[in-house]
């Protein structure tokens, strides 16, 4: 007899034989779960959470390893669980091995394959006799008409025309014509295929995906930090820099970042940049404008209007992108001044409009975009959550990369912290999900109160020159200790207050309570790696059942990939952009009191503060 195990957030379904340990079943299905002790139940690395189904009771050893206080959340060790029926489990990112983590980055697949760029095999006659007439272009057009792709190929890019005579003769007329619609973009040798690039141009990180546009296969994925970062961590600072005359430099840096990422992927795959004929770029509105060289002054002033809300197609060479010289860049439309085409791509990839019940999508970062779908209507807003979720502005903060503490548990007896570190290396700093996890642990153990105050006299709490702090370790690589300070907690409170206020405003506008939500989708790097139980524990999310929370990875990147692979996807996303309604939070009359209430760390405290401010569901 077999039991079916649904594995979130990967979305797989795994068969587990009667009597078989869950860890073994996951391994057999190719899901890499950390298991330093080899399944003996002593390392505590194979933590999973049972969301539903009969997994039996935790063993005494298991309870000991899991520090008892977390067992109530369904936390278990996969090596000790022997399913007794069908299960749904959640594997936190900290328990997944490296390769498996990457899969989270591509959780949402594309729907269609009808790319804008297509290649046609041609036999073009090359006359060599004196008296032969007609140009190379004429004979190329005739060959295209014979191949039948178009009634009349209309235009040829000037760069493609420049390369035409040479390529035709080098390949003795056996070539492939690369067309985009009715325009000829290039002529390439028969053995090569056209490539396309999908880009999520984030303020912090640039994610790139290289595709073969003939097979639809993804050849490589790559991420790098946005080289604009030295000009300011957040969008507002970068807009300021642009207004001070650095706009040209910021444009060039964005193009250089994309080109650098592409070069790494081409080197890895042995392909050539001359074969990259199209790119689809999504990004927040400031990134979109800076990349296109559009003015950004109006983004900095109320009512924060974008220069365009239309899709655009621009020659890659005009943007400084080093692809094929004839390549075209497609940019989907931004939605508003602070809700960009990246959010459109995420809403599209998550198929929000098709969800049956009320559904919330959160793309969490320096700027958190929130979308709420109710009965096929999508309304969105943008929350200035600041850099704390990405480790910025924290005393020991760092980005979520190797050496970052990403999860913290406290021993209920001694208060000793147990750290989970990305890459299993000595800890170098704490990323956003690590601080959030630490805060949840401090709250659960009573070391911090619902107002976010560390309580002097509680085990582990110390006082320094800057006030109270809770040390996590004394010996990092650099010889400094890691700690969560009172200031760090305040930064997380501000970030979470801004994001939660946006969620609450959207719910109130629709006349909904959190209990009406049927699904909460968390996207973006932070949204992927944060433990949803921690997010609920500190009231970052409204009170919803753990089982309705899904983590989907880089949804904006998934949307960009869909649009690279499909013209239909572009038209659907463009139509979606016209239907999405935008709520400007800065003009929302109850934002201040909502933000103040949402800074509290428990639902009870949030509700009490809302009661004091007479904030609730919008009447009527
Ligand atoms: Fe070590 Fe499960 S593999 S505790």
Boltz pocket constraint, residues with backbone or C-beta under 6 A from the ligand:
constraints:
  - pocket:
      binder: B
      contacts: [[A, 34], [A, 35], [A, 36], [A, 37], [A, 38], [A, 39], [A, 40], [A, 41], [A, 42], [A, 43], [A, 44], [A, 45], [A, 46], [A, 77], [A, 78], [A, 79], [A, 80]]
      max_distance: 6.0
